[in-house]
Amino acid sequence: IFLRNLTPTMRSYSMELLHEIGKTTLETYLMQHHIWLSSNSKTVLTFIPGWPRINLALVTCVYVLLSRKMHDLTLLLRTIILPDDREACIRSSAAMLVTIAGFYCTAFVVDEMDMTSLMSVGVVSIVCGTLLYQSVMDSTWVTYRKAVKAAKRKLEADLGDSDDHITTTSDSEVTEDKETTISRFCPPLIGAMVVLVLGLTWNGFATTGARSIGPLPSTCDAFVNNGSWIPFDGCNEASRGMAYRENQASSFGMCLPHGNSHIWAWEKQASHTHCRFGHRDETQVKKVLNKRRVIFIGDSMTRNLYSASLRIMGVAGSGAYDATLPKHQGITSILWGTTPVVFKWAPLAVDQLAVLKEVNDNSVDGNTAQDLIVLGGGAWDRLHVYATDEDRQSHAATLKELSAEMLRSQQQNAAVVWLIPTTINSQALNTEEKRDHMREEDMEAMRSVYFKNGVLSASSFVLDGPTFTASRVSESFDGVHYPPQVYDAGAQILMNAIDWLLPLNEAEPVIPPQIGKMSNPMLGFMMLVLVGIGLFMFDGFLGFTYLASAFVKGLKPHDLHRQALRSSKKSSHNNDELSDPEANNVLRSRLAKAKARKRAPKAKAKTPGNMDQEIAALIGR
């Protein structure tokens, strides 16, 4: 802007595109939150799923067109509601205030009567709209008809018709020219039908369509386990371009026809389910788990899920391979200084029952009550305590007691999650005992045992291990355990499920900072200096305008300011000449004296300094 305004020639040119865009800046600013974005700027309006660039182009076209249309409607409504006639403008303003007050009162009455349903709102809108329409028509009909007749006569005159063909209409004729019954009732009926259709459409979108971003509803329990691993090929053009831009990699050494990496993805759900599953990070999880207690109870499968959950919560190295640490022990982590996340080693059902009883007993006082309890097991039971009929009966009795304790935990307001054992890679089992007793066929039967004894029904949520491991079974290096990224998928399913398992904590009261806490005297003084430069040096560019003095000698920004005001002074003087004859005579006499003084001989030669003083004196006069 500074460079463009340096010379009058540059200031005389402008770009029409920027001019057109500038006319709708207010509308584009307002509409970007309703068209380009949605859900309080958390989501993007999608017309063509799966094609983000084409969708962006389409949404942008709609966004620009609607913004320009709103600009035109704003100007049109301004002309109608606030005309240039002062009396009509005052009447319209008063009528508008009365109408708004009436609508507010009607809305207050409907709300107080607890009648804010779709039907009541539709009826009130139709009745009030009809009354408003009829009031506007009654107050403007005669004026409108007069304007139409006058415009018609002017058009006929412009077309060159003879005076014999020009018809005139008196005010009495216009007043008597009344509207017909059809023209009187059709517009309100059409408006009522439009309101009805729009109301039903809006209700359909509200009940069956997507809604604003928020915690997932409990109905998503039926869909959160539905997903699959999507293969990605790192050697396609898109991946090559991204790798080159971000990592300066020019070629790949590994390419597979079906992809060499996999990403967990949920199946697409209907919009009316409101199940927007997605990746959860530390910030999102902290909002739910902050100042809460979480405990994982189970075997090594549950421990791997525990480590994956910690990685989501910000503990990057959790679950890393470390042969120096003991395998079968508990783990305690305190996150964010307020949230204990504990793992209790309990490989057998009897161990899980004992730990859960202890947790429930300690939760009675309320100080150590758990908010989220995650349990998992079955593999060790199938391997060690399931050989005889007596073992099976004892195991079934233990599962029934475990189910009772899980229900007891729910009565103490704890959310209980059960992890179904993950898929077993039978061919990778590394001991003869495991190959005899813990094959996938054996574990499938064990999963049914837990279902029959009520473990799954006693849970608040069931995390289906085979769902996120069946297609990755070949990657199970020992037949039981998987790489960390596989358990990350299970942890993401769990973190999505806590939306309905654990309601959000009440927001802590915000204490505003004390007055002056964020003050900085030096910055305040610097702002005063900058303001002073702009005021006293007539420069809105922090003094850089004085760079123009290097190209035009003797020209300062304050001189430009005077030059800019000179045209306005001339126009005001011309207006004074037209309105005040006495002032005109005074100006003429001053001009005559100035001319006479200019013709008078001078004793000494004029210097540039004297000329500047005379010009300044003339301007002052």
C-alpha positions in Angstrom: 0.0 0.0 0.0 2.8 2.4 0.8 4.6 1.8 -2.5 1.4 2.0 -4.5 0.5 5.4 -3.0 3.9 7.0 -3.7 2.9 8.8 -6.9 -0.4 10.1 -8.3 0.0 7.9 -11.4 0.2 4.7 -9.4 -2.8 5.9 -7.2 -4.9 6.3 -10.4 -4.8 2.5 -11.1 -6.6 -0.2 -9.3 -7.4 -3.9 -9.7 -11.1 -4.6 -10.4 -10.8 -8.1 -8.8 -9.7 -6.6 -5.5 -12.4 -4.0 -5.8 -15.1 -6.7 -6.2 -13.6 -8.8 -3.4 -13.5 -5.7 -1.1 -17.2 -5.0 -1.5 -18.1 -8.3 0.1 -15.4 -8.6 2.8 -18.0 -8.3 5.6 -20.2 -11.0 4.1 -17.3 -13.4 3.4 -16.1 -12.9 6.9 -19.5 -13.9 8.3 -20.3 -16.7 5.9 -17.0 -18.5 6.3 -18.1 -19.9 9.6 -21.4 -21.2 8.1 -20.4 -22.4 4.6 -16.6 -23.1 4.5 -16.6 -24.4 8.0 -19.2 -25.9 10.3 -19.6 -27.2 13.9 -18.0 -24.1 15.4 -15.1 -24.2 12.9 -14.3 -27.8 13.8 -15.4 -29.5 10.6 -15.5 -28.8 6.9 -18.7 -28.7 4.8 -18.6 -31.8 2.6 -20.5 -32.3 -0.6 -18.2 -34.9 -2.2 -16.8 -37.3 0.4 -13.4 -38.7 -0.5 -12.4 -35.8 -2.9 -11.2 -33.0 -0.6 -9.8 -30.7 -3.3 -12.8 -31.0 -5.6 -15.0 -30.5 -2.6 -13.0 -27.4 -1.5 -13.5 -25.9 -5.0 -17.2 -26.6 -5.0 -17.7 -25.2 -1.4 -15.6 -22.1 -2.3 -17.9 -21.4 -5.3 -21.0 -21.7 -3.2 -19.3 -19.6 -0.5 -18.4 -16.7 -2.9 -21.8 -16.8 -4.6 -23.8 -16.7 -1.4 -21.6 -14.0 0.0 -22.2 -11.8 -3.0 -25.9 -12.6 -2.9 -26.0 -11.6 0.7 -24.3 -8.3 -0.1 -26.9 -7.5 -2.8 -29.8 -8.4 -0.5 -28.3 -6.2 2.3 -28.2 -3.2 0.0 -31.7 -4.0 -1.3 -33.2 -4.4 2.2 -31.4 -1.3 3.4 -33.1 0.7 0.6 -36.5 -0.7 1.5 -36.3 -0.5 5.3 -34.2 2.7 5.6 -34.9 4.9 2.6 -33.3 8.3 2.0 -36.5 10.1 3.0 -36.1 11.1 6.6 -39.8 10.7 7.6 -40.1 7.3 5.9 -36.8 6.2 7.5 -38.1 7.1 11.0 -41.4 5.3 10.4 -39.6 2.2 9.2 -37.2 2.2 12.1 -40.1 2.6 14.6 -42.0 -0.2 12.9 -39.0 -2.4 12.8 -38.4 -1.9 16.5 -42.0 -2.7 17.4 -41.9 -5.8 15.2 -38.7 -7.1 16.8 -40.1 -6.4 20.3 -43.3 -8.2 19.4 -41.4 -11.3 18.1 -39.2 -11.3 21.3 -42.3 -11.2 23.5 -43.9 -14.0 21.5 -40.8 -16.1 21.8 -40.7 -15.5 25.5 -44.3 -16.5 26.0 -43.8 -19.7 23.9 -40.7 -20.6 25.9 -42.4 -19.9 29.3 -45.3 -22.1 28.2 -42.8 -24.9 27.3 -44.2 -25.1 23.8 -40.9 -24.8 21.9 -41.6 -27.7 19.6 -41.4 -27.8 15.8 -45.1 -27.5 15.4 -45.6 -24.6 17.7 -42.7 -22.7 16.2 -44.1 -23.4 12.7 -47.6 -22.1 13.7 -46.2 -19.0 15.4 -44.0 -18.3 12.4 -46.9 -18.7 9.9 -49.2 -16.5 11.9 -46.7 -13.7 12.7 -45.4 -13.8 9.1 -48.9 -13.4 7.7 -49.6 -10.5 10.0 -46.3 -8.9 9.1 -46.8 -9.4 5.4 -50.3 -7.9 5.5 -49.2 -5.0 7.6 -46.4 -4.2 5.1 -48.8 -4.6 2.1 -51.5 -2.3 3.7 -48.9 0.4 4.4 -47.2 0.4 1.1 -49.8 -0.8 -1.5 -51.0 2.7 -2.5 -47.5 4.1 -2.9 -46.5 1.0 -4.9 -49.4 1.4 -7.3 -48.7 5.1 -7.8 -45.0 4.3 -8.5 -46.0 1.6 -11.0 -48.4 3.9 -12.8 -45.8 6.7 -13.0 -43.2 4.3 -14.3 -45.6 3.0 -16.9 -46.4 6.5 -18.1 -42.8 7.5 -18.2 -42.0 4.3 -20.3 -44.8 5.1 -22.7 -43.5 8.7 -23.1 -39.9 7.5 -23.7 -41.1 5.1 -26.4 -42.5 8.1 -28.3 -46.2 7.3 -28.1 -48.6 10.1 -28.8 -50.4 12.0 -26.1 -53.7 10.4 -27.1 -52.3 7.0 -26.0 -50.9 8.2 -22.7 -53.4 7.5 -19.9 -53.3 9.3 -16.6 -54.5 8.1 -13.3 -55.7 10.2 -10.4 -55.0 9.5 -6.8 -58.7 8.6 -6.3 -58.5 6.1 -9.1 -55.4 4.5 -7.6 -57.0 4.3 -4.2 -60.1 2.7 -5.7 -58.0 0.2 -7.7 -58.0 -2.6 -5.1 -56.3 -5.9 -5.2 -58.3 -9.1 -5.9 -59.0 -11.9 -3.4 -56.5 -14.2 -5.2 -53.7 -11.6 -5.1 -54.5 -10.9 -1.4 -54.4 -14.5 -0.1 -52.0 -16.3 -2.4 -48.7 -14.7 -1.1 -49.5 -15.6 2.6 -50.5 -19.1 1.6 -47.4 -19.6 -0.5 -45.3 -18.2 2.4 -47.0 -20.6 4.9 -46.2 -23.5 2.6 -42.6 -22.4 2.3 -42.2 -22.2 6.1 -43.8 -25.6 6.5 -41.5 -27.2 3.9 -38.4 -25.5 5.4 -39.4 -26.5 8.9 -39.9 -30.2 8.0 -36.6 -30.2 6.0 -34.8 -28.6 8.9 -36.3 -31.1 11.4 -35.2 -33.9 9.1 -31.7 -32.7 9.0 -31.6 -32.1 12.7 -32.9 -35.6 13.6 -31.2 -37.7 10.9 -28.3 -35.7 9.9 -24.9 -34.9 11.4 -24.7 -32.5 14.4 -22.1 -30.4 16.0 -18.9 -31.9 17.2 -19.2 -33.2 20.7 -18.8 -36.4 22.8 -19.9 -39.5 21.1 -23.3 -40.9 22.2 -23.7 -44.3 23.9 -25.4 -45.6 20.7 -21.9 -45.7 19.1 -21.1 -48.7 21.3 -22.5 -50.8 18.4 -20.1 -49.4 15.8 -16.8 -48.4 17.5 -15.3 -51.9 17.1 -16.2 -52.0 13.4 -13.1 -51.1 11.4 -10.2 -52.5 9.3 -6.6 -52.0 8.5 -6.1 -50.0 5.3 -2.9 -50.7 3.4 -0.9 -47.8 2.1 1.7 -48.0 -0.6 4.6 -45.7 0.2 5.7 -45.6 -3.5 2.8 -43.9 -5.1 3.1 -40.3 -6.4 1.4 -38.7 -3.5 3.7 -40.4 -1.0 6.7 -39.6 -3.1 5.8 -35.9 -3.2 5.2 -35.7 0.5 8.4 -37.5 1.3 10.4 -35.2 -1.0 8.8 -32.0 0.4 9.1 -32.9 4.1 12.1 -35.3 4.3 14.0 -34.6 1.1 13.7 -38.2 0.0 14.0 -38.8 -3.7 13.3 -42.5 -3.9 12.0 -45.4 -1.9 13.7 -48.8 -1.3 10.6 -50.7 -0.3 7.4 -51.0 -2.4 4.7 -53.6 -2.1 1.7 -54.1 -4.5 -0.7 -54.0 -1.6 1.1 -51.4 0.6 3.9 -51.8 3.1 2.1 -50.0 5.9 -1.3 -50.2 7.4 -3.6 -47.6 9.1 -6.6 -48.4 11.3 -9.8 -46.9 10.0 -13.4 -47.1 11.1 -16.2 -48.1 8.8 -18.3 -45.2 7.5 -21.5 -44.7 9.6 -24.7 -43.1 8.7 -24.8 -39.4 9.6 -27.9 -39.8 11.9 -25.8 -42.1 14.2 -23.7 -39.1 15.1 -20.7 -41.4 15.4 -17.7 -39.4 14.3 -14.9 -41.7 15.4 -11.4 -40.3 15.0 -7.9 -40.1 16.2 -7.5 -39.0 19.9 -4.5 -37.2 21.1 -3.2 -36.2 24.5 -5.2 -32.9 24.6 -8.5 -34.6 23.9 -7.9 -37.5 26.3 -6.8 -35.1 29.1 -10.2 -33.3 28.9 -11.9 -36.5 30.0 -9.4 -38.3 32.2 -7.9 -35.3 34.0 -8.2 -35.8 37.8 -9.6 -39.3 37.4 -8.3 -42.7 38.3 -7.7 -45.4 35.7 -6.7 -49.0 36.4 -5.9 -51.9 34.0 -6.1 -55.4 35.4 -5.1 -58.5 33.4 -2.4 -60.4 31.5 0.2 -59.3 29.0 -2.4 -58.5 26.3 -4.0 -56.0 28.8 -0.5 -54.7 29.6 0.2 -53.9 25.9 -3.1 -52.1 25.7 -2.1 -50.2 28.9 1.2 -49.1 27.2 -0.6 -48.1 24.0 -3.0 -46.0 26.1 -0.1 -44.3 27.8 1.4 -43.4 24.4 -1.8 -41.7 23.5 -1.7 -39.8 26.8 1.8 -38.4 26.0 4.2 -41.1 27.4 6.1 -41.7 24.1 8.4 -44.5 25.3 5.7 -46.6 27.0 5.8 -50.3 26.1 9.3 -50.1 24.5 11.1 -53.4 24.4 13.4 -53.7 27.5 14.8 -57.1 28.4 16.2 -55.8 31.7 12.8 -55.1 33.3 10.8 -57.9 35.0 7.9 -59.1 32.9 5.2 -59.9 35.5 4.8 -56.9 37.7 2.5 -53.9 38.2 3.1 -50.4 36.7 2.0 -47.0 38.0 2.1 -43.8 36.1 1.0 -40.3 37.3 -0.1 -38.2 34.3 -0.4 -34.5 34.3 0.3 -34.6 38.0 -3.4 -35.4 38.7 -4.3 -38.7 37.0 -2.9 -42.1 38.3 -3.0 -44.8 35.5 -2.2 -48.1 37.1 -1.6 -51.6 35.7 -2.1 -54.7 38.0 -0.6 -57.9 36.8 -3.4 -60.6 37.1 -3.0 -63.3 34.4 -5.7 -65.7 35.7 -9.3 -65.2 36.4 -8.9 -65.8 40.1 -6.2 -63.1 40.1 -8.4 -60.6 38.3 -11.2 -61.4 40.8 -9.0 -60.8 43.8 -7.7 -57.5 42.5 -11.1 -56.3 41.5 -12.5 -57.2 45.0 -9.7 -55.2 46.5 -10.4 -52.2 44.3 -14.1 -52.3 45.1 -13.4 -52.5 48.8 -11.1 -49.6 48.7 -13.6 -47.6 46.7 -16.1 -47.6 49.5 -14.6 -44.6 51.2 -14.6 -42.6 48.0 -11.0 -41.4 48.2 -9.6 -44.2 46.0 -12.6 -44.8 43.9 -11.7 -45.8 40.3 -13.4 -44.1 37.4 -12.3 -46.5 34.6 -11.5 -50.2 35.1 -10.1 -52.2 32.1 -9.9 -55.9 32.5 -8.7 -58.7 30.2 -7.8 -62.3 30.3 -8.4 -65.9 29.3 -5.2 -67.0 27.6 -3.4 -68.0 30.7 -6.5 -69.8 32.0 -6.8 -71.8 28.8 -3.1 -72.7 29.0 -2.7 -73.6 32.7 -6.1 -74.2 34.5 -8.4 -75.7 31.9 -7.3 -79.3 31.4 -9.9 -81.2 33.5 -13.6 -81.0 34.0 -13.0 -79.8 37.6 -10.8 -77.0 36.3 -13.5 -75.9 33.9 -16.2 -75.9 36.6 -14.0 -73.9 39.0 -13.1 -71.5 36.2 -16.8 -71.0 35.4 -17.6 -70.3 39.0 -14.8 -67.8 39.1 -16.1 -66.0 36.1 -19.6 -65.7 37.6 -18.0 -64.1 40.7 -16.0 -61.8 38.5 -19.2 -60.7 36.7 -20.8 -59.9 40.0 -17.8 -57.8 41.1 -17.9 -56.0 37.7 -21.5 -55.1 38.3 -20.5 -53.9 41.8 -17.9 -51.6 40.3 -20.6 -50.1 38.0 -22.8 -49.5 41.0 -19.9 -47.5 42.5 -20.0 -45.3 39.3 -17.0 -46.9 37.7 -16.9 -47.7 33.9 -15.9 -51.3 33.4 -14.3 -52.4 30.1 -13.6 -56.0 29.1 -10.8 -56.8 26.6 -11.6 -59.9 24.6 -8.3 -61.8 24.0 -6.7 -60.9 20.7 -6.3 -63.4 17.8 -3.7 -66.1 18.3 -1.2 -66.9 15.5 -1.2 -70.7 16.1 1.8 -71.4 13.8 4.0 -68.9 15.7 3.4 -70.3 19.2 6.9 -71.0 20.5 6.3 -73.8 23.0 4.8 -77.3 22.7 2.4 -76.6 25.6 1.0 -73.5 23.9 0.6 -75.3 20.6 -1.4 -78.0 22.5 -3.7 -75.8 24.6 -3.7 -72.2 23.3 -4.3 -72.4 19.5 -6.8 -70.0 18.0 -9.5 -72.7 18.0 -9.0 -73.2 21.7 -9.1 -69.4 22.4 -12.3 -69.1 20.3 -14.0 -71.6 22.6 -12.6 -69.8 25.6 -14.1 -66.5 24.4 -17.5 -68.2 24.3 -17.1 -69.4 27.9 -16.6 -65.8 29.1 -19.7 -64.8 27.1 -21.9 -67.6 28.6 -20.8 -66.7 32.1 -21.9 -63.1 31.9 -18.5 -61.4 31.8 -19.4 -59.4 28.6 -22.9 -58.5 29.7 -21.5 -57.2 33.1 -19.2 -54.8 31.2 -20.0 -51.2 30.4 -18.1 -51.6 27.1 -16.5 -54.6 25.4 -13.3 -54.0 23.4 -13.2 -56.7 20.7 -9.5 -57.8 20.4 -9.9 -60.0 17.3 -11.4 -57.0 15.4 -8.2 -55.1 15.3 -5.8 -58.1 15.2 -7.3 -60.7 12.9 -6.0 -59.2 9.7 -2.6 -58.6 11.2 -2.2 -62.1 12.7 0.9 -62.9 10.5 2.7 -60.1 12.4 2.4 -61.8 15.8 6.0 -62.8 16.3 5.4 -65.2 19.2 1.8 -66.2 18.4 0.3 -64.0 21.2 1.7 -60.5 21.1 1.7 -57.9 18.3 3.8 -54.9 17.3 3.0 -51.7 19.2 1.1 -50.0 16.4 -1.5 -52.8 16.5 -2.3 -52.2 20.1 -2.4 -48.4 19.3 -5.6 -49.2 17.3 -7.2 -50.9 20.3 -6.2 -48.0 22.5 -7.8 -45.6 20.0 -11.1 -47.6 20.1 -11.0 -47.4 23.9 -10.3 -43.7 23.9 -13.2 -43.1 21.6 -15.4 -45.2 23.9 -14.7 -43.1 27.0 -16.8 -40.3 25.4 -19.9 -42.1 26.7 -18.3 -44.1 29.4 -17.0 -41.1 31.3 -18.9 -37.8 31.0 -16.8 -34.7 30.9 -15.7 -33.2 34.1 -17.2 -29.9 35.1 -15.2 -27.0 33.8 -13.1 -25.3 36.4 -14.0 -21.7 37.2 -11.9 -19.2 35.2 -10.2 -16.7 37.4 -9.4 -13.6 35.4 -5.9 -12.1 35.9 -5.5 -9.1 38.1 -5.5 -5.6 36.5 -2.0 -4.7 35.5 -0.6 -8.3 35.7 0.0 -8.4 32.0 1.1 -4.8 31.6 4.5 -3.7 30.2 5.5 -0.1 30.7 8.1 -0.2 27.9 5.6 -1.6 25.3 3.1 1.0 26.4 5.6 3.8 26.0 6.6 2.4 22.5 2.9 2.5 21.5 2.6 6.1 22.6 5.7 7.0 20.5 4.2 5.3 17.4 0.9 7.1 18.0 2.7 10.4 18.3 4.5 9.8 15.1 1.2 9.2 13.3 -0.5 12.3 14.8 2.2 14.9 14.7 4.0 13.8 11.5 0.8 13.1 9.5 2.2 9.6 8.8 0.3 6.4 9.2 3.3 4.3 8.2 5.4 4.7 11.3 7.6 7.4 9.7 8.4 5.6 6.5 6.5 8.1 4.4 9.3 10.5 4.9 11.3 8.3 2.5 9.5 10.0 -0.3 11.5 13.2 0.6 14.5 11.5 -0.9 12.9 11.5 -4.4 11.1 14.9 -4.2 13.1 17.6 -2.6 11.3 20.0 -0.3 8.2 17.8 0.0 7.3 16.5 3.4 4.3 14.3 4.5 2.6 17.3 6.1 2.8 19.2 2.8 1.0 16.3 1.2 -1.6 16.5 3.9 -2.2 20.2 3.1 -2.3 19.4 -0.7 -4.9 16.8 -0.1 -7.0 19.2 1.9 -6.7 22.0 -0.7 -9.4 20.5 -3.0 -11.8 20.1 -0.1 -11.3 23.8 0.8 -11.9 24.9 -2.8 -15.1 22.9 -2.9 -16.3 24.4 0.4 -15.5 27.9 -0.9 -17.5 27.2 -4.1 -20.4 26.1 -2.0 -20.2 29.2 0.1 -20.3 31.3 -3.1 -23.6 29.7 -4.0 -25.2 30.1 -0.6 -23.8 33.3 0.9 -23.6 36.5 -1.3 -22.0 38.6 1.4 -19.2 36.0 1.8 -18.7 36.1 -1.9 -18.2 39.8 -1.9 -15.6 39.5 0.9 -13.7 36.8 -1.1 -13.8 38.9 -4.3 -12.3 41.9 -2.4 -9.6 39.7 -0.9 -8.7 38.3 -4.3 -8.6 41.8 -5.8 -6.2 43.0 -3.1 -4.0 40.0 -3.6 -3.8 40.7 -7.3 -3.0 44.3 -6.7 -0.3 43.4 -4.2 1.1 41.0 -6.6 1.4 43.7 -9.4 3.1 46.2 -7.0 6.9 46.5 -7.6 9.1 45.0 -5.0 12.3 46.6 -3.8 14.3 43.5 -3.5 14.4 40.3 -5.5 12.3 37.5 -4.5 14.0 34.6 -3.0 12.5 31.1 -2.8 11.9 31.6 0.9 10.0 34.8 0.3 7.9 33.2 -2.4 7.0 30.3 -0.1 5.9 32.9 2.6 3.7 34.7 0.1 2.1 31.5 -1.1 1.4 30.5 2.5 -0.1 34.0 3.1 -2.3 33.7 0.1 -3.5 30.3 1.2 -4.1 31.6 4.7 -6.3 34.4 3.3 
